[in-house]
Amino acid sequence: MKTKQKSEKKFKDNLRWQALKILDQIEHQHQYSNVVLDRFLTETDLSDKDQRLLVKIVYGVIQRRYTLDYYLAPLLKGKKVEDWVGSLLRLSVYQIVYLDRIPSHAVVNEAVSIAKVNGHQGLGNFVNGVLRHFLRNERPSFEKIQNPVKRLSIQYSVEEWIVEKLLAGKTLDEVENILVSLIEEPFVSARINRPTEERHNILEELTAEGFSVEASPLSPYGIRCMKGNLIHSTAFSKGILTIQDESSMLVAPLGGIQGNEQILDACSAPGGKATHIASFVKDGHLTALDISEGKLKKVAEHMERMDLADKVSLFVSDATKFYPKNDVLYDIIYLDAPCSGLGLMRRKPEIKYLKTQDDVIGLAQIQLQLLEHMSQLLKDGGTLVYSTCTITEEENESVLERFTEIHPEFSIEPIQEVDNIPSNLINEKGQVRVWPNQYHTDGFFIARLKKNN
C-alpha cells in the first residue's frame, strides 16, 4: 500500500490506520498474520487495551473477508477500487457489524478522513456514500443463497473447496458447527513443564498474578488463558510454562517414552512438541531436526529457557535427507509432517484463502516421502508417531493407508482411552481426530505406528 507522508504524520497514533497497514502486509504482501502482528506489537508502545482492539480488528477482517465482501457487493455494484480502499471498507464494515462499543458514526467519520488524506476528496466522498448506504440499508441475507456450499463459503468466509471436502464426510449441520468454531476468537493455551499433579498449584499462582486461567479439558498438561499475556508470567520466565495449543499437547505422550530411548523429532519447529518430548527424557537422548535454521534457533531458546538443552541435539536438516552418525537407529520417531495447516484457521485465518487443492495433493506426496525415509531410521519394534495440524483426509488417513500398503512391516497401533485421549476423538482405526469445534482447539490428527520385526 502506498502511503502519503501526510497520512503517516496525521494517523501515526490511529489504530485503524495501523490496522489498515497491517492488513496490507498480510493480504497483499502475503505475510503471516501472527508474524506481522508480533513484529508490530514488539516495535510499538500500545496499551494492553489498544493491543487487544488492534488484534481483534485485524484478525476479524481477515477471518470474515468473504462475508464483508458479500455485504459490500450491492453497494459497490462491480466498481473496482484500490486494494487499500477495499481493506478500508472491510475494516469499517467489520467494526459496524461486529464491534458494538464503537459508534457507527465514528467509524464512518474516521474512514472518510483516512480516505481523504491518503487519497483525495472524491475518494472520501465515495467511502462516505458506501458506508452511509450500508448503515441505512438492510444487510443481504445468507438465506437467499440457495447453493449450500456457496452459502457456507460466504457466511463463514472459507473457500468452497474446503466446504466440499468437509461435506464429503459430514452432514450440513456438522460442517456448519465446524465452520462456526473456526471464526471464533481463539484463547491462548500453555503447557506446564511439570508433572500433571502440579497443574492445580500453577493455576493458583497464575490467578494470584491476575491472569484468568483454567485447566484444559483436553490435556492434563494444559492451561487455558482468557485474560492476560502468559509470556509475562513468573511461570513462563522460570520455564514452567510454554505456549502450545492443546491438541498438540496430545502428541508427545503417545510415543510411550520410558526415559532411556533414542528419539528423533523430524520436524521440530516451533518447539512446543520438542520440549514436551524432551521433558520425558532421562538417560536417553532426543535428536531434533528442522529445515529452517531460524526456526531451529527458536527451538534452542525454548530448550534453554525450560532447562532441557542437555537432553537434545539440534540439527538443521531436510528430514528426507537426514542420516544419523554411526548409522544409529531410533526407538521412537515423531513426524509432525508439513501440511496445509487447515486446522489452524482460527489462529492463522489467511491460510484458508491461500491454500489450494493442488497444495493438499503436493503435501500428501511430501508426507509420504517423509514417512518413507523415517521408516529406514526406526528400529524393529520401534514406534512412529505421525501428526498433522490439518483436517483433510488426503494428508492424514489416506497417506497412512498408502504408506502401510508399501510397508507391510508397519501397522497402526491403536490409540485408546488409557492413553489419556477422550474416546470421542478416537476413530474406528484407533487414530486421533480433533475437530476444532469439539474442544475449541486447533484441528489435529495423530496416529501411532509400530514397526514389526
N, C-alpha and C positions, 0 to 999 in steps of 0.2 A: 504494500500500500504506500503510495507516495503521500507524504505528509508535508504540509506547508510549515515554514518556520513559525509563522504567527499562530498556527494551530498548536504546535508543541508548547509555545510560550503561554497561550491562553488556557490550555486544558491540561497542563502538566500535572496538576493535582486532581484531575477529574477522573473518577473511577470508570465512567462509561467510555471515556476516550481511551483509557488504558486497556479496558476490556476489548475495545474495537481493534487496537493494535495487536493484542494477543491473539484474537480470533484470526486476524490476517496471517499471522505466522503459522497458525495451526491449519487453517482451511486452505490457504493459497500457497504457502511455502512448505506444506506437508511435514510439519514438525509435530512431535507428540505433545498432547495437551499437558500431561504431567511434567514433562521436561521443561516446557516453556513457562508454565506457572511456577514451578520450583525456582527456576532461574530468576524470574521477575520478582517473586516474593523475597528472595535472598538479597536482591540488589536494591530493594526499596524499603522504606520505613513506615509501612502502613500499620494502623492499629489492628488488633485481632478482629474487631467488628468489620472494618473495611476489607480485611483479607477474606473473611468469610463471604461477604457480599460479592466481592470480585470473583472468587472461585465459583460461587453459585451461579452468577450470570454467565460466565464463560462456559462452564460445563452445561448449563441449562440450554444455552443457544445451540451448542453442538449436538446435545442429546436430542433436541426436538426440531432439528433443521427442517425435515420434510413436513412436519406439522405446521411450522411457522410459514413455510413457503406456500402451503395449501391455504392458509389464512390470507396471505398477501396476494395470491394469484388473481382474484377477481378485481383487486384494486390496481394492480399493475397492468392488467389487460395485455400481456405479452410484451410490454415495454422492456427493453434491455437497459439495465443500469450497471454502473461500475461495481466491481466486486465489493469495495468498501462501503458503497451506498447500500447494497443488498445486505451486508452484515449489519449496518446501522439500523436498517428497517427491522431485521430479525431481532436484533438486540432490544429494540424499543417494544416490539410486539410481545416479546417474551416477558419483559417487565410488566407490561399492562395486563397480560393474561395470568401470569404465574406468581408475581410478587405483589401481594396485596398491600404491603406497607408503603409502597411508592405511589404517590398520587399520579393519575394518568396525565393530568395537565403538565406536571413537572417533567414527566418522561418526554412528552411531545416537545415542550419548550427547549429542553436540553438537546434533543436530536436535531431540531431545526437550527439551533445555534452552532452545533458541530458541522452540519451540512453547509451552512453559510460560510463559516470561517475556513473550513478545509476545501470547500468547493466554491460556490458563488451564490448570490442572492436567489437566482432562479432555482437552484438546487434546494435551497432552504424552503422555498415556496412549495416545491414538489413534495418534499418529505412531509411538510406540514399538511398538505392536502391528503396524502395517502394515510397518514396516521389519524387525522380527524375523521376521515371517512370510515376507518376501521372502528373508531370509537362509536360512531353513530349507527353503523350497520350491524345486523345480526351476523354472527360468525357462521361460516359454512358448516353444515352438519356432516359428520363422518358417515352417518346412516344413509346418506344419499349415494354413497359409493357402493354399488351393487356387487362388484367383484370382491370376495372376502380377502383375497391375497393383497389386492391393491389397498383395500380399506385398512388392513392391519399395518401395511407398509407405511401409509401416510399417518395413521393415528399414533403409531409408536416409533415413527422415524427409523425405519430399518429397510434394507434392500429387499426387494421382492423375492430374490432367490433364497435368501435366508429364511423368509417366511415359508416358502415352498418346501425347503428341507425339513423344517420343524413339523409342518403339516403331514409330511410323508410318514411320520411315526407317531403322531399325536392328534388328539381331537382339536377342534377350533377353540374350545374353551381352555384346554390345557396350554395351547400355544399362546393364547391371549394372556393367561396368567404369567407365563414366562416373560413375555414382552413387557408387561406391566412392571415386573421386577427389574427389568433392565434399564428403565428410565427413573427408578428410584434413586434418591441421593444416597450414595454409599457412606457407611461409617468406617472408621479406622479400626483395624484389629491388630493385635500384637500377640506374640508367643512368649511364654515365660521360659527362661533358660534355667529351670529348676525342676525338681520332682513335682508331679502334679498336685501332691498334697499341700504344697506351699502356695498354691494359687490364691486361696482364701486370704492369707496374710498379705499377699501382694496387692490384692484388690482393696483391702482396708487401708494400706499405706497410700495407694493412689487416690482413694476417696479423701483421705486426710489432707492431701496436697491440693484438692479442689477439682480433681478430674471426675467426670461422670462415667463410671465404668461398670461392667457386669461380666459374669462368666460366660464364655462361649457355650452355646448348647450343642455345638458340633464337635469341638476338640477339647479334651481335658487340659490341654496346654494353652488354650486360647482365652483372650480377653477382648471384649468389645469396648470401644471408647466413643461415647456420644458427644462429649464436650471436653475440649482441651486438646493440646498437641502433646502426645506421649513422648515425643523426642525431647521435650523439655523436662521430663520427669526424672527423679532421682534414680528410679529403677532402670531407666534406659541408659543413663550415664554410667551406671555401675555394671552394665552388661547383663542385667537380669531380664530385660525385655528386648525384643527385636520386632520391627514391623513386618507382618506377614498375614496374608489372607488365610482365613480359617480352613478353606478347602485344601490349600497347600500344606497345612499342618498335618493332614492325614497321611502324607506320603512316607515320611521317614520311618515311623514305627512299623510300617508294613514290611520292611526288609527283615524284621526279626533279629536285629543286631543284638548279639550277646556281649560284645565288647572287644573281642580279640581278633576280629576278622580283618582281612584286607578288602577295602571297599573303594569302589570307583563311582564318583558322581560326574557323569559325562558332559552335562550341560549345566554348570553350577550357578551362573549368574541369575538373579541378582544376589543370591546368597542366603535367603531365608531357609530354604531346604537344606543347603550345605551345612549351615551352622547347626541345624536341628540334627542332622546325621552325626556331625562331629560330637555333639553333646552326649551321644550314646557310646562313643569310642573310649575304651580303657587301654588295653595293651595292644590293640590293633592299630590300623592307620587308614586315613582317608586320603585318596588322591582326587583332586577336584580340577576339572578342565573347563575352559571356556574359550571360544574362538576370538573373543574381544578382550584385548589387553586392558582397556579402560574399565570394562565391567568386572574383570577379574581383580583389579586393584580394589574395587568396592567390596568384593568378597573378602579380600585380605583384611580390609579395615574392619569389617564386621567380626571376623575371626579374632582379631586383636582386641577389640572392644569387649568381646564376650569371653576372653581368656581361653580360646580354643586353638590358637595358632600352632601349638606344639603337636596337635593331633592330625595336622593336614599338610599335604604338599600341593601347591598350586602350579598348574601348567597352562600357558597359552597354547591352545591346540585346537585344530579341527578334529572333532571326536571321531570322524570317519577315517582319520589318518593316524590316530594315536596308537603307539605301541609302547608298553611299559618296559623299563630296563630289565635286563636279565630274563625276559620272557615270563615275567610274573603273571599269574592268573588270579582273578579276584573271586572272593567268596560271595560278594554281593555287588551288583551293579544297579545304580539308579540312572534311568534315562528319562529326564524331563524334556521331551523332544520339542524342537522348534515346531510351531503350529500357527494356525490362523489367528489364534487368540480371541476367538469369538465369545469365549466365556468371560472375557474381561470388559465387555461393552459398557458396564456401569462405570468402571473406573477410567477407561480409555475409549470414550464414545466415538472418536473419529475412526476407530477400527472398522465399524460396521459400514462405513462409506468407502473405505479404501480397499478392503479385501474383495476378491472375486472368486467365482467358482474355479477358474483356472489356477488360482493360488492354492486352493484346497487340494486340487489334483497334484500339483507340483510338490506341495509339502508332504503329501502322503508318500510320494516317491523318496523324498529325503528321509522321512521317518523309517521307511523300510531299509534304506541303506544304513542308517544308524543301528538299527536292530541287527542287521546282518553282521556289521563289524563288532558290535558288542558280544554277539554270540561266540566270537573267536577268543574273547578275553575273559570269559567266565569259566570257572572250574566246573567239572562234572559234579552234579549235586548242588550247584550254586543257585542263587536267587536273582532274578532280574525284575526290578520294579519299573514299569513303564507308566508315564503320566503325561497328560497334556492339559492346557487350560483352554480347551475348545469344546464345542458341543456337536461337531459334525461326526457322523458315523464313519465317514471315509478316513478320518485321521485317527480313529480310535479302534472300534471293534473290527472294522474291515482290514486295517493294517495288520492287526494281530492274527486275524484269520489267514491272511496271505503268508505271514511270517511262519506260523506254525505248520502250514502246508509244506513250505520249503524246508523247514527244520523240524521234522517229527521228533527229534530228541528234546524239543521244548514243549511243555504243556502248561496250560493255565492252572495255577494253584489257587483254588477258590478262596476269596476273602470272605470272612464270616463275622458275625456279631462279636465273637470272642476277641476279634482284632480291634475292638472299640470303634466299630463302624456301625452307625444306625442301620437297621435292616431295610429301611425304605430307600437306602442308597445303593443297595447291592442288587445287581441284575441276575437273571437266571443262570448266567455263566460264571457268577462269582466275581464279577468286576464291579468297580465303584463308579457310579454315575451321579454327580452332584449337579442338579439343575439350579439356576440362580434363584428361582422362586421358592425353593424348599427351605433354605436357611438364610436367604438374603446374603449370599456369598458369591464369589466367582463361580462360574460354571467350570466343572473339572471332571477328568476321567483318570482312573487308576486301575492298573491290572498287575497281577503278580504272576510271574512265570518261573517254572523250575526247569533246570537243565538236567535231564535224566542221564544216568551212566550209560 
